[in-house]
Amino acid sequence: MPTNQSIPEQLNIFQYSSYQSIPPGKLAWITIKAKQQGKDPKMVHAGIKAKMSRKNYKPTSSAKTTRKRTTKKQQSIYEQLNLSDYKSYDSIPPAKRAWITIKAKREGKDPDKVHSQIAKKMGGSKKVGKKVSKKKVSKGVGKKKKKIKIDGCPSLIISTDKDIDNWSFKNGITRSLAFKKKGLAEFAVNVGPKCDNNCLYCFSGSMLFRHRSFKEFKRDPHAFGYAIVDPEISIKVAKDATRKRWDGARGLIELSTYSDAWCPSARKLDLGRKCLKAVLENDPKWTIRVLTKNHEVEKDFDIIKKYRKRVSVSLTVTSPVNKSKIMQVVEQNASPVKERIRVLKKAHRMGLRTYMMLCPLLPSIADGPKQIDWYIQLAEEVGAEEVFAEAVNSRGETFPLVFKEFAKKGYKNEAKAIKALMDDDIHSEYTLRLVKNVQKSMRKYSNIRKLRFLLYSNKLLSEHLKEIQKDDAGIKWL
Ligand code: SF4
């Protein structure tokens, strides 16, 4: 461990041209390193920010351009990720291992091979890249099972059952730091790690991809057309709802964070309803935020009504009604937007609490000023207590499928506008436009205090960031 170096030196931070251009993973590492060294992370970040914003600041010669990071290619993955900081391969944290896989893929290398080479170099005892045969797993009834960790998701225990699409979670309720940061919820209940609404922009595949245990089962985490659910999830949720876990802490649960509790597979087993009951009937201190893209949630409005004060409902609205058919191209098994709106209105008529979730707002489909005005008026009409909005993530593995599918179905203009978001500068412009449109409509038709625009500052060009910082009412900086 190079203790004689400062944290920025250890992490090669001054290769970046500004604090905003430091990648999120690197920022997280500054925090981790500061904590490891008993320093206040806030102070360390502030020190770096101050140094990088000085007029005479110049990035180190190793990489003057942060966007292209050309010189990084000359370094091995081992060097790029500072793996010499670790004693052995086994001591590399899972998040860092995931980065090895990502980097290897980006550089067109075989991730398994790269992991093996690194383990060999570090003298790790772990057998990297070793495939676990399905036979071994399916035989594992009553034996030790494999775990996968995902934020807001309990460890996954690979099912011993013949059908690989049924998985067993270790816990029912888990903390979700990512959703807490977004102000959405502190806890999460998920009916499974993969839902079959088949939204082509879905990010859950990237989360599964990071878990080597999942990879061993040779299922493509980014593929669509299959779901993974835990048929017994509600039993575990009920158990967790009454347990003294987290020192008895209770709070807001999101149902769900990376799957839909009313997606076709979950519906067959009635998992959404069962989970609602498991939480609401067990401890009155729990509250729930329901988020779905399926109209069938209306069948469970009776329970929600019974516990009205403790539940807030939303059906994600991803386009205006006249574009409902277009969105069906990329949200293949979700209910048509028209249906979602009908159910949202019904929820309001029944006196249920509602909120609005506007994401993704795709360019040329849902991001124009008129469309945003329509959304916000709808939010008012359904009595939304809060309005969440977010720019679409164009860096997801499956994002190209979105514009390819639109192009295939003849929606050429939409495909072109969405494809353009792959360019970081265009994405930044689109985000700025979106923020301004949403703020304007909120001020005109609603109350800006209800707005929660989730925004990553490091994805913006500095001039756009400054523009938003001048008026960041309703922005939740991430
Ligand atoms: S509903 Fe959510 S979790 Fe399910 S496929 Fe769509 S984006 Fe993914």
Boltz pocket constraint, residues with backbone or C-beta under 6 A from the ligand:
constraints:
  - pocket:
      binder: B
      contacts: [[A, 195], [A, 196], [A, 197], [A, 198], [A, 199], [A, 201], [A, 202], [A, 203], [A, 204], [A, 257], [A, 258], [A, 259], [A, 260], [A, 263], [A, 293]]
      max_distance: 6.0
